[in-house]
Amino acid sequence: MNNSSECQSCGMTIDSGIYCTYCTDEAGQLQPFEERYERMLQWALSENPDMPHDIVEKETKAYMRKMPAWRYHPKLQPDIGEEG
């Protein structure tokens, strides 16, 4: 029986808790938004090196909006005219 779940910050499969070790600090607390966004952005850029930076930024923000930890974060609210 598999009791794994997903990190509420990034979606990574985890065995316990609500956040993975990549999304938490040394004390096990969720990293600040700015740090988590930058790390997720850098990961996405490394996975998509040929994609324009602004597109990767937009997609990273759209993905984070779907995560329970970040869904209502003010820095992820769509800009006027932006779909999301």
Secondary structure by P-SEA (a helix, b strand, c coil): ccccccccccccccccccccccccccccccccaaaaaaaaaaaaaaacccccaaaaaaaaaaaaaacccccccccccccccccc
